[in-house]
Amino acid sequence: MAPVAGAMTARWRCLSALGGLWLLLAAAASAQAPAPAAEEIVARLMEANRQRDQRLAGYRVERRYHLKNELYSKNGEMQVEVAFEAPARISFTVLAQQGSGLLNKRVFGRMMEGEQESLSPENKRRSAMTPENYDFRLAGEEQVEGRRAYRLEITPRREDTFLFAGTIWVDAEDFAVVRATGRPAKRPSFWTRKIDFVRTFKKVGPFWLPHRTESITEVFLFGTSWATIENGDYRVRLRPAGAP
């Protein structure tokens, strides 16, 4: 019986090893499952955005603006507390500033005004990541901050200052935009020659919110400027799940 028992034990160990190998292969195959079509990714992105808008009641965050102008060798910096109340109320309280007062007032002040304007229902519709506003093409997959993400090339359907041409990365699990690069579909003014930007997002609770934006702007008679907007730790308020 001993040889039989030994053979049975060896066979069981072999089957267990094969079973473990099968589980590993299945997990690997699952991890490398083909990406959904661009249309499905966008549909799930829109649903994730809808859920965020439904549940996010508001937040507060300390934000740092920094600007450097090459031609005039001037810098500006401002720290503000941002308070957002859904669906469309936002306020900015200046905590500290240094450098060029002109840059702080004209550039950072205009950025804040633009953010306020973007929250109106019409402008939210104009800027939404939807097939109405963009054509989407799946361009591959990449790791973003250690997470699988789908890379989509986006083309605006019209010239509009609220749209941009470039690339977005959509988290494969949460279907939220985690990174975006590009330039506006329409120049904001005759004087602006070019704006290129990179924006990253970070996960705060169940949602992804803006983390850092870097931009390079070329303006006629003003030269090249580098701007950075960096958000600190968010203090978020959520509505209960299922609340209207």
Backbone as CSV, one residue per row, in Angstrom:
resi,resn,N_x,N_y,N_z,CA_x,CA_y,CA_z,C_x,C_y,C_z
1,MET,0.821,-1.212,0.000,0.000,0.000,0.000,0.852,1.258,0.000
2,ALA,2.054,1.108,0.630,2.896,2.295,0.725,3.267,2.845,-0.640
3,PRO,3.701,1.936,-1.600,4.018,2.478,-2.925,2.815,3.144,-3.588
4,VAL,1.599,2.520,-3.368,0.393,3.097,-3.976,0.097,4.455,-3.357
5,ALA,0.206,4.482,-2.019,-0.036,5.754,-1.346,0.961,6.804,-1.798
6,GLY,2.197,6.370,-1.969,3.208,7.323,-2.422,2.914,7.820,-3.814
7,ALA,2.469,6.889,-4.674,2.144,7.285,-6.043,0.956,8.237,-6.062
8,MET,-0.067,7.913,-5.214,-1.235,8.782,-5.155,-0.860,10.169,-4.658
9,THR,0.043,10.187,-3.652,0.473,11.483,-3.119,1.217,12.276,-4.182
10,ALA,2.098,11.590,-4.907,2.855,12.271,-5.958,1.926,12.780,-7.055
11,ARG,0.909,11.926,-7.371,-0.034,12.338,-8.416,-0.831,13.558,-7.944
12,TRP,-1.242,13.559,-6.681,-2.007,14.684,-6.143,-1.186,15.963,-6.153
13,ARG,0.095,15.799,-5.782,0.971,16.977,-5.808,1.118,17.511,-7.222
14,CYS,1.218,16.581,-8.171,1.352,16.994,-9.578,0.104,17.727,-10.040
15,LEU,-1.085,17.151,-9.692,-2.332,17.797,-10.088,-2.493,19.152,-9.410
16,SER,-2.069,19.214,-8.137,-2.153,20.491,-7.426,-1.270,21.529,-8.088
17,ALA,-0.054,21.085,-8.483,0.863,22.010,-9.146,0.290,22.469,-10.477
18,LEU,-0.316,21.502,-11.219,-0.910,21.872,-12.501,-2.096,22.816,-12.295
19,GLY,-2.872,22.538,-11.219,-3.996,23.418,-10.921,-3.534,24.813,-10.591
20,GLY,-2.456,24.910,-9.799,-1.897,26.223,-9.476,-1.388,26.923,-10.713
21,LEU,-0.736,26.145,-11.609,-0.237,26.727,-12.858,-1.390,27.226,-13.715
22,TRP,-2.487,26.427,-13.736,-3.652,26.844,-14.528,-4.235,28.142,-13.997
23,LEU,-4.303,28.280,-12.663,-4.823,29.507,-12.069,-3.934,30.696,-12.421
24,LEU,-2.614,30.490,-12.379,-1.695,31.572,-12.734,-1.867,31.977,-14.185
25,LEU,-2.001,30.946,-15.072,-2.183,31.251,-16.491,-3.512,31.962,-16.729
26,ALA,-4.550,31.535,-16.010,-5.850,32.183,-16.162,-5.796,33.625,-15.696
27,ALA,-5.093,33.845,-14.575,-4.967,35.213,-14.071,-4.199,36.073,-15.050
28,ALA,-3.127,35.504,-15.631,-2.336,36.262,-16.603,-3.170,36.581,-17.840
29,ALA,-3.956,35.573,-18.277,-4.798,35.807,-19.453,-5.835,36.874,-19.165
30,SER,-6.391,36.838,-17.939,-7.370,37.855,-17.570,-6.741,39.229,-17.528
31,ALA,-5.505,39.297,-16.964,-4.822,40.590,-16.866,-4.514,41.153,-18.243
32,GLN,-4.302,40.254,-19.225,-3.963,40.698,-20.569,-5.161,40.632,-21.507
33,ALA,-6.369,40.643,-20.944,-7.566,40.603,-21.775,-7.548,41.775,-22.751
34,PRO,-8.022,41.553,-23.963,-7.995,42.639,-24.945,-8.807,43.836,-24.487
35,ALA,-8.373,45.000,-24.895,-9.058,46.234,-24.508,-10.424,46.306,-25.179
36,PRO,-11.395,46.912,-24.510,-12.696,47.134,-25.168,-12.535,48.084,-26.347
37,ALA,-13.560,48.143,-27.156,-13.564,49.100,-28.260,-13.639,50.515,-27.700
38,ALA,-13.184,51.471,-28.492,-13.179,52.867,-28.045,-14.581,53.313,-27.650
39,GLU,-15.597,52.865,-28.396,-16.974,53.269,-28.094,-17.394,52.807,-26.702
40,GLU,-16.991,51.597,-26.320,-17.347,51.085,-24.988,-16.593,51.838,-23.897
41,ILE,-15.328,52.116,-24.132,-14.541,52.867,-23.152,-15.173,54.232,-22.911
42,VAL,-15.557,54.903,-23.985,-16.142,56.241,-23.857,-17.496,56.168,-23.152
43,ALA,-18.296,55.152,-23.463,-19.595,55.003,-22.805,-19.420,54.805,-21.304
44,ARG,-18.430,54.007,-20.908,-18.205,53.762,-19.482,-17.571,54.995,-18.815
45,LEU,-16.776,55.732,-19.561,-16.232,56.990,-19.050,-17.355,57.985,-18.778
46,MET,-18.297,58.093,-19.699,-19.416,59.011,-19.516,-20.252,58.614,-18.301
47,GLU,-20.445,57.308,-18.100,-21.211,56.844,-16.947,-20.459,57.140,-15.647
48,ALA,-19.144,56.953,-15.647,-18.350,57.274,-14.452,-18.422,58.764,-14.140
49,ASN,-18.387,59.603,-15.166,-18.507,61.051,-14.953,-19.889,61.412,-14.414
50,ARG,-20.909,60.725,-14.913,-22.271,60.989,-14.429,-22.381,60.638,-12.946
51,GLN,-21.812,59.499,-12.551,-21.862,59.096,-11.151,-21.088,60.062,-10.263
52,ARG,-19.946,60.543,-10.757,-19.183,61.519,-9.981,-19.980,62.797,-9.778
53,ASP,-20.596,63.292,-10.848,-21.389,64.516,-10.733,-22.575,64.327,-9.791
54,GLN,-23.110,63.128,-9.757,-24.267,62.844,-8.911,-23.874,62.756,-7.438
55,ARG,-22.692,62.238,-7.134,-22.332,61.976,-5.739,-21.440,63.040,-5.116
56,LEU,-20.704,63.798,-5.935,-19.779,64.786,-5.384,-20.546,66.030,-4.955
57,ALA,-20.621,66.251,-3.644,-21.348,67.405,-3.118,-20.475,68.646,-3.059
58,GLY,-19.180,68.464,-2.899,-18.275,69.608,-2.829,-16.906,69.188,-2.344
59,TYR,-15.975,70.132,-2.387,-14.639,69.876,-1.856,-13.954,71.194,-1.541
60,ARG,-12.911,71.090,-0.737,-11.978,72.187,-0.495,-10.575,71.665,-0.738
61,VAL,-9.729,72.526,-1.305,-8.358,72.127,-1.571,-7.480,73.370,-1.631
62,GLU,-6.276,73.251,-1.121,-5.305,74.335,-1.273,-4.571,74.142,-2.591
63,ARG,-4.467,75.236,-3.341,-3.898,75.177,-4.691,-2.759,76.191,-4.804
64,ARG,-1.752,75.797,-5.557,-0.602,76.671,-5.798,-0.496,76.947,-7.296
65,TYR,-0.483,78.239,-7.656,-0.250,78.675,-9.032,1.179,79.212,-9.122
66,HIS,1.862,78.852,-10.195,3.202,79.404,-10.416,3.379,79.711,-11.898
67,LEU,3.958,80.868,-12.201,4.151,81.287,-13.591,5.539,81.883,-13.755
68,LYS,6.197,81.512,-14.849,7.505,82.069,-15.186,7.466,82.556,-16.621
69,ASN,7.848,83.828,-16.827,7.883,84.404,-18.168,9.327,84.577,-18.612
70,GLU,9.630,84.043,-19.799,11.001,84.029,-20.297,11.456,85.416,-20.759
71,LEU,10.614,86.123,-21.502,11.027,87.374,-22.133,11.331,88.453,-21.099
72,TYR,10.477,88.568,-20.096,10.620,89.643,-19.115,11.258,89.175,-17.807
73,SER,11.623,87.891,-17.766,12.275,87.325,-16.566,11.476,87.623,-15.305
74,LYS,10.176,87.408,-15.385,9.309,87.658,-14.233,8.650,86.360,-13.788
75,ASN,8.447,86.269,-12.471,7.767,85.122,-11.890,6.558,85.594,-11.098
76,GLY,5.596,84.731,-10.986,4.450,84.998,-10.133,4.046,83.724,-9.421
77,GLU,3.584,83.860,-8.197,3.148,82.693,-7.444,1.993,83.094,-6.536
78,MET,1.022,82.199,-6.428,-0.139,82.482,-5.591,-0.635,81.181,-4.973
79,GLN,-0.974,81.240,-3.701,-1.591,80.122,-3.007,-3.017,80.506,-2.660
80,VAL,-3.945,79.642,-3.000,-5.356,79.933,-2.751,-6.034,78.712,-2.147
81,GLU,-7.130,78.956,-1.465,-8.016,77.862,-1.054,-9.207,77.877,-1.993
82,VAL,-9.452,76.730,-2.599,-10.554,76.581,-3.542,-11.694,75.858,-2.830
83,ALA,-12.887,76.418,-2.905,-14.071,75.794,-2.321,-15.102,75.573,-3.428
84,PHE,-15.431,74.316,-3.673,-16.405,73.968,-4.724,-17.662,73.417,-4.076
85,GLU,-18.807,73.913,-4.527,-20.108,73.410,-4.098,-20.879,73.005,-5.346
86,ALA,-21.236,71.741,-5.418,-21.966,71.247,-6.588,-23.333,71.935,-6.682
87,PRO,-23.813,72.173,-7.897,-23.190,71.756,-9.148,-22.281,72.798,-9.804
88,ALA,-22.364,74.077,-9.388,-21.675,75.092,-10.206,-21.191,76.294,-9.411
89,ARG,-20.877,76.102,-8.137,-20.401,77.238,-7.346,-18.955,76.980,-6.931
90,ILE,-18.084,77.944,-7.194,-16.685,77.804,-6.819,-16.170,79.164,-6.371
91,SER,-15.345,79.159,-5.336,-14.770,80.403,-4.833,-13.286,80.200,-4.556
92,PHE,-12.549,81.313,-4.597,-11.100,81.291,-4.418,-10.721,82.313,-3.347
93,THR,-10.025,81.858,-2.324,-9.543,82.739,-1.271,-8.021,82.764,-1.321
94,VAL,-7.456,83.955,-1.586,-5.996,84.075,-1.687,-5.384,83.975,-0.300
95,LEU,-4.451,83.041,-0.140,-3.764,82.844,1.134,-2.409,83.537,1.164
96,ALA,-1.722,83.557,0.031,-0.411,84.203,-0.054,-0.063,84.394,-1.519
97,GLN,0.772,85.404,-1.800,1.258,85.608,-3.159,2.591,86.326,-3.127
98,GLN,3.351,86.127,-4.173,4.631,86.795,-4.290,4.996,86.916,-5.764
99,GLY,6.018,87.712,-6.040,6.415,87.933,-7.425,5.642,89.077,-8.045
100,SER,5.469,88.994,-9.350,4.836,90.069,-10.107,3.352,90.166,-9.791
101,GLY,2.937,91.308,-9.257,1.521,91.518,-8.998,0.704,91.551,-10.273
102,LEU,1.305,92.058,-11.360,0.612,92.123,-12.640,0.319,90.722,-13.163
103,LEU,1.328,89.840,-13.100,1.113,88.466,-13.544,0.053,87.784,-12.683
104,ASN,0.167,87.962,-11.385,-0.781,87.308,-10.489,-2.213,87.723,-10.792
105,LYS,-2.405,89.020,-10.992,-3.756,89.523,-11.206,-4.299,89.141,-12.573
106,ARG,-3.507,89.387,-13.609,-4.009,89.174,-14.965,-4.057,87.705,-15.357
107,VAL,-3.011,86.955,-15.013,-2.946,85.558,-15.464,-3.721,84.647,-14.525
108,PHE,-3.369,84.655,-13.242,-4.053,83.766,-12.315,-5.517,84.163,-12.138
109,GLY,-5.765,85.470,-12.118,-7.152,85.915,-12.006,-7.988,85.441,-13.179
110,ARG,-7.398,85.497,-14.380,-8.137,85.038,-15.569,-8.348,83.531,-15.521
111,MET,-7.383,82.780,-14.996,-7.554,81.330,-14.864,-8.747,81.007,-13.959
112,MET,-8.845,81.736,-12.862,-9.948,81.493,-11.924,-11.286,81.855,-12.558
113,GLU,-11.326,82.974,-13.279,-12.554,83.351,-13.970,-12.958,82.280,-14.987
114,GLY,-11.974,81.751,-15.718,-12.257,80.721,-16.713,-12.800,79.452,-16.078
115,GLU,-12.263,79.092,-14.905,-12.768,77.904,-14.213,-14.207,78.108,-13.775
116,GLN,-14.515,79.310,-13.309,-15.883,79.617,-12.915,-16.818,79.538,-14.123
117,GLU,-16.395,80.104,-15.242,-17.222,80.090,-16.450,-17.466,78.669,-16.943
118,SER,-16.488,77.792,-16.765,-16.611,76.424,-17.285,-17.675,75.611,-16.574
119,LEU,-18.158,76.084,-15.406,-19.129,75.321,-14.620,-20.579,75.578,-15.014
120,SER,-20.811,76.553,-15.891,-22.194,76.786,-16.317,-22.689,75.567,-17.091
121,PRO,-23.997,75.266,-17.035,-24.520,74.072,-17.731,-24.156,74.031,-19.211
122,GLU,-24.224,75.166,-19.885,-23.913,75.190,-21.313,-22.444,74.887,-21.562
123,ASN,-21.560,75.478,-20.774,-20.131,75.248,-20.981,-19.714,73.843,-20.558
124,LYS,-20.377,73.277,-19.555,-20.105,71.880,-19.193,-20.484,70.952,-20.338
125,ARG,-21.589,71.262,-21.010,-21.982,70.468,-22.175,-20.966,70.625,-23.301
126,ARG,-20.504,71.844,-23.517,-19.537,72.106,-24.589,-18.200,71.427,-24.355
127,SER,-17.822,71.252,-23.090,-16.500,70.712,-22.779,-16.518,69.229,-22.432
128,ALA,-17.696,68.607,-22.351,-17.808,67.223,-21.891,-17.085,66.261,-22.822
129,MET,-16.574,65.186,-22.240,-15.880,64.158,-23.005,-16.923,63.197,-23.573
130,THR,-17.545,63.618,-24.682,-18.639,62.859,-25.285,-18.441,62.767,-26.794
131,PRO,-19.115,61.805,-27.433,-19.052,61.717,-28.904,-19.622,62.945,-29.594
132,GLU,-20.453,63.693,-28.908,-20.975,64.935,-29.486,-19.862,65.951,-29.714
133,ASN,-18.850,65.909,-28.838,-17.763,66.890,-28.899,-16.479,66.360,-29.516
134,TYR,-16.264,65.039,-29.472,-14.976,64.473,-29.883,-15.150,63.214,-30.719
135,ASP,-14.158,62.951,-31.577,-13.928,61.633,-32.160,-12.843,60.959,-31.331
136,PHE,-13.022,59.668,-31.036,-12.097,58.931,-30.183,-11.485,57.772,-30.967
137,ARG,-10.188,57.555,-30.761,-9.511,56.401,-31.374,-8.624,55.735,-30.332
138,LEU,-8.845,54.438,-30.121,-8.018,53.701,-29.175,-6.622,53.524,-29.763
139,ALA,-5.600,54.008,-29.046,-4.223,53.987,-29.560,-3.326,53.036,-28.784
140,GLY,-3.880,52.287,-27.825,-3.065,51.330,-27.099,-3.329,51.369,-25.607
141,GLU,-2.445,50.700,-24.870,-2.531,50.646,-23.422,-1.187,51.027,-22.816
142,GLU,-1.228,51.624,-21.626,-0.009,51.984,-20.911,-0.260,51.883,-19.420
143,GLN,0.812,51.862,-18.650,0.726,51.948,-17.202,0.831,53.413,-16.792
144,VAL,-0.126,53.864,-16.004,-0.107,55.228,-15.469,-0.130,55.121,-13.951
145,GLU,0.969,55.522,-13.320,1.098,55.413,-11.867,0.828,53.984,-11.402
146,GLY,1.358,53.021,-12.178,1.235,51.629,-11.790,-0.104,50.984,-12.088
147,ARG,-0.987,51.675,-12.792,-2.312,51.147,-13.104,-2.492,51.052,-14.619
148,ARG,-3.209,50.036,-15.047,-3.486,49.848,-16.463,-4.420,50.948,-16.951
149,ALA,-4.108,51.518,-18.103,-4.917,52.606,-18.656,-4.990,52.466,-20.170
150,TYR,-6.117,52.858,-20.721,-6.318,52.891,-22.170,-5.951,54.277,-22.692
151,ARG,-5.158,54.296,-23.751,-4.739,55.567,-24.344,-5.620,55.859,-25.553
152,LEU,-6.313,56.987,-25.501,-7.221,57.383,-26.574,-6.762,58.691,-27.196
153,GLU,-6.663,58.703,-28.504,-6.413,59.948,-29.219,-7.763,60.609,-29.486
154,ILE,-7.857,61.892,-29.165,-9.140,62.578,-29.296,-9.002,63.749,-30.267
155,THR,-10.021,63.887,-31.104,-10.062,64.958,-32.098,-11.353,65.745,-31.913
156,PRO,-11.271,67.040,-31.639,-12.502,67.830,-31.446,-13.301,67.919,-32.729
157,ARG,-14.610,67.933,-32.576,-15.493,67.999,-33.733,-15.719,69.413,-34.236
158,ARG,-15.218,70.396,-33.495,-15.368,71.791,-33.919,-14.282,72.622,-33.238
159,GLU,-14.060,73.802,-33.752,-13.141,74.727,-33.098,-13.865,75.399,-31.939
160,ASP,-13.357,75.152,-30.732,-14.026,75.651,-29.535,-12.964,75.765,-28.448
161,THR,-12.930,76.874,-27.745,-11.927,77.068,-26.692,-12.114,76.108,-25.527
162,PHE,-13.295,75.471,-25.421,-13.541,74.516,-24.340,-13.133,73.092,-24.718
163,LEU,-12.675,72.886,-25.955,-12.238,71.569,-26.403,-10.739,71.580,-26.662
164,PHE,-10.148,70.383,-26.730,-8.724,70.297,-27.043,-8.451,69.079,-27.908
165,ALA,-7.365,69.145,-28.645,-6.894,68.026,-29.457,-5.700,67.409,-28.752
166,GLY,-5.704,66.091,-28.626,-4.576,65.467,-27.933,-4.861,64.036,-27.560
167,THR,-4.477,63.672,-26.342,-4.552,62.291,-25.876,-5.053,62.253,-24.440
168,ILE,-5.895,61.273,-24.147,-6.303,61.032,-22.769,-5.975,59.589,-22.404
169,TRP,-5.733,59.364,-21.123,-5.513,58.024,-20.599,-6.673,57.728,-19.640
170,VAL,-7.377,56.625,-19.881,-8.550,56.256,-19.094,-8.224,55.029,-18.258
171,ASP,-8.409,55.138,-16.956,-8.119,54.023,-16.053,-8.970,52.815,-16.421
172,ALA,-8.333,51.631,-16.521,-9.018,50.434,-16.988,-9.980,49.870,-15.959
173,GLU,-9.858,50.276,-14.706,-10.755,49.785,-13.659,-11.865,50.786,-13.350
174,ASP,-11.492,52.049,-13.187,-12.473,53.068,-12.795,-13.087,53.809,-13.971
175,PHE,-12.508,53.694,-15.150,-12.964,54.391,-16.353,-13.078,55.896,-16.113
176,ALA,-12.024,56.436,-15.531,-11.888,57.876,-15.324,-10.631,58.345,-16.033
177,VAL,-10.632,59.598,-16.478,-9.427,60.166,-17.086,-8.388,60.370,-15.989
178,VAL,-7.183,59.816,-16.202,-6.114,59.940,-15.209,-4.958,60.803,-15.721
179,ARG,-4.967,61.087,-17.019,-3.925,61.936,-17.602,-4.455,62.477,-18.918
180,ALA,-4.077,63.709,-19.260,-4.492,64.316,-20.532,-3.380,65.231,-21.022
181,THR,-3.150,65.223,-22.319,-2.186,66.136,-22.931,-2.790,66.684,-24.211
182,GLY,-2.375,67.881,-24.593,-2.859,68.424,-25.852,-2.758,69.929,-25.913
183,ARG,-3.567,70.502,-26.806,-3.646,71.951,-26.958,-5.075,72.327,-27.334
184,PRO,-5.517,73.542,-27.006,-6.905,73.934,-27.282,-7.257,73.816,-28.758
185,ALA,-8.516,73.452,-29.010,-8.985,73.337,-30.395,-9.085,74.695,-31.065
186,LYS,-9.183,75.750,-30.262,-9.264,77.105,-30.797,-8.439,78.025,-29.913
187,ARG,-7.636,78.866,-30.525,-6.830,79.800,-29.736,-7.744,80.763,-28.990
188,PRO,-7.462,81.014,-27.714,-8.345,81.897,-26.935,-8.319,83.346,-27.386
189,SER,-7.260,83.764,-28.101,-7.203,85.139,-28.594,-6.242,85.208,-29.770
190,PHE,-6.306,86.315,-30.493,-5.390,86.536,-31.615,-3.946,86.550,-31.148
191,TRP,-3.708,87.023,-29.917,-2.356,87.202,-29.412,-1.708,85.895,-28.987
192,THR,-2.519,84.896,-28.742,-1.990,83.615,-28.283,-1.591,82.762,-29.476
193,ARG,-0.305,82.439,-29.552,0.171,81.631,-30.659,-0.014,80.138,-30.416
194,LYS,0.275,79.697,-29.181,0.230,78.261,-28.917,0.104,78.021,-27.422
195,ILE,-0.648,76.979,-27.060,-0.729,76.517,-25.675,-0.631,74.990,-25.695
196,ASP,0.341,74.444,-25.003,0.454,72.997,-24.817,0.345,72.695,-23.326
197,PHE,-0.358,71.630,-22.983,-0.549,71.336,-21.562,-0.463,69.842,-21.288
198,VAL,-0.172,69.537,-20.032,-0.229,68.172,-19.495,-0.978,68.268,-18.172
199,ARG,-2.002,67.444,-17.994,-2.751,67.438,-16.739,-2.811,66.013,-16.199
200,THR,-2.538,65.879,-14.907,-2.657,64.588,-14.244,-3.748,64.663,-13.179
201,PHE,-4.276,63.490,-12.834,-5.345,63.382,-11.853,-4.918,62.403,-10.761
202,LYS,-5.533,62.538,-9.587,-5.262,61.593,-8.508,-6.577,61.108,-7.932
203,LYS,-6.547,59.876,-7.404,-7.765,59.285,-6.883,-8.014,59.792,-5.470
204,VAL,-9.202,60.337,-5.263,-9.627,60.860,-3.963,-10.922,60.148,-3.612
205,GLY,-10.875,59.218,-2.660,-12.048,58.404,-2.392,-12.379,57.590,-3.625
206,PRO,-13.630,57.606,-4.079,-13.993,56.811,-5.255,-13.742,57.506,-6.592
207,PHE,-13.298,58.768,-6.563,-13.225,59.543,-7.802,-11.821,60.074,-8.062
208,TRP,-11.593,60.482,-9.317,-10.331,61.071,-9.730,-10.542,62.569,-9.929
209,LEU,-9.690,63.380,-9.271,-9.784,64.830,-9.342,-8.457,65.410,-9.818
210,PRO,-8.457,66.633,-10.375,-7.213,67.210,-10.904,-6.118,67.294,-9.846
211,HIS,-4.922,66.906,-10.258,-3.770,66.963,-9.363,-2.801,68.071,-9.775
212,ARG,-2.308,67.998,-11.005,-1.281,68.948,-11.447,-1.481,69.243,-12.924
213,THR,-1.360,70.514,-13.290,-1.427,70.940,-14.684,-0.193,71.769,-15.003
214,GLU,0.490,71.399,-16.070,1.650,72.154,-16.554,1.349,72.619,-17.972
215,SER,1.657,73.874,-18.271,1.387,74.396,-19.602,2.509,75.317,-20.064
216,ILE,2.675,75.356,-21.375,3.613,76.277,-22.025,2.800,77.109,-22.998
217,THR,2.874,78.422,-22.843,2.074,79.329,-23.663,2.982,80.324,-24.369
218,GLU,2.745,80.511,-25.665,3.462,81.511,-26.436,2.482,82.614,-26.826
219,VAL,2.784,83.838,-26.393,1.907,84.982,-26.635,2.692,86.066,-27.358
220,PHE,2.089,86.622,-28.408,2.727,87.687,-29.184,3.068,88.863,-28.269
221,LEU,4.297,89.355,-28.365,4.828,90.480,-27.595,5.071,90.152,-26.114
222,PHE,4.716,88.942,-25.703,4.896,88.580,-24.302,5.838,87.383,-24.138
223,GLY,6.121,86.704,-25.258,7.061,85.596,-25.215,6.444,84.312,-24.668
224,THR,7.321,83.441,-24.177,6.925,82.124,-23.677,6.789,82.146,-22.164
225,SER,5.721,81.547,-21.689,5.491,81.439,-20.250,5.241,79.991,-19.875
226,TRP,5.727,79.614,-18.707,5.494,78.289,-18.149,4.606,78.440,-16.925
227,ALA,3.517,77.719,-16.878,2.590,77.809,-15.745,2.384,76.425,-15.142
228,THR,2.250,76.408,-13.823,1.970,75.173,-13.098,0.829,75.427,-12.119
229,ILE,-0.115,74.520,-12.094,-1.196,74.543,-11.110,-1.150,73.220,-10.374
230,GLU,-0.978,73.278,-9.067,-0.850,72.043,-8.284,-1.831,72.064,-7.114
231,ASN,-2.624,71.007,-7.026,-3.606,70.878,-5.957,-3.058,69.995,-4.843
232,GLY,-3.319,70.393,-3.602,-2.867,69.618,-2.456,-3.861,68.528,-2.099
233,ASP,-4.058,68.320,-0.801,-4.970,67.276,-0.336,-6.411,67.788,-0.364
234,TYR,-7.261,67.027,-1.030,-8.670,67.384,-1.124,-9.420,66.983,0.149
235,ARG,-10.367,67.814,0.534,-11.316,67.483,1.599,-12.688,67.415,0.917
236,VAL,-13.145,66.204,0.697,-14.291,65.941,-0.180,-15.533,65.624,0.635
237,ARG,-16.668,66.120,0.167,-17.971,65.745,0.712,-18.767,65.004,-0.364
238,LEU,-19.302,63.841,0.018,-20.067,63.027,-0.911,-21.519,62.953,-0.472
239,ARG,-22.409,62.884,-1.456,-23.804,62.592,-1.165,-23.936,61.083,-0.924
240,PRO,-24.897,60.663,-0.112,-25.105,59.223,0.081,-25.424,58.548,-1.250
241,ALA,-24.970,57.317,-1.401,-25.261,56.560,-2.617,-26.765,56.447,-2.785
242,GLY,-27.235,56.717,-3.988,-28.658,56.640,-4.272,-29.423,57.917,-3.992
243,ALA,-28.738,58.928,-3.438,-29.420,60.190,-3.169,-29.729,60.900,-4.470
244,PRO,-30.841,61.626,-4.571,-31.195,62.311,-5.830,-30.245,63.467,-6.104
